[in-house]
């Protein structure tokens, strides 16, 4: 017997960007932060362009980190 609300397929995962990134910023002796997310760069985007866009995205939410030193940055294809 099947119930009228039985789910027969797996749920669809949320849409993600084509690349996964991790960025760590530090204000020496004062603060540090690491954030991550996904990003789909426009066609023709260089790694440097992507870094600048992601850093700007992070510092827009954390303006105190605008002058921070980049301690770590990774950008890789978002696939297993």
Number of C-alpha atoms within 10 A of each C-alpha: 3 5 6 6 6 7 8 6 6 6 7 6 6 5 7 12 13 13 16 17 19 15 19 18 22 18 16 9 6 6 11 15 15 13 13 15 13 18 19 14 15 9 6 7 10 11 12 9 13 17 16 12 13 22 19 14 11 20 15 12 10 11 11 11 19 16 11 17 13 15 13 11 16 13 18 12 13 14 7 3
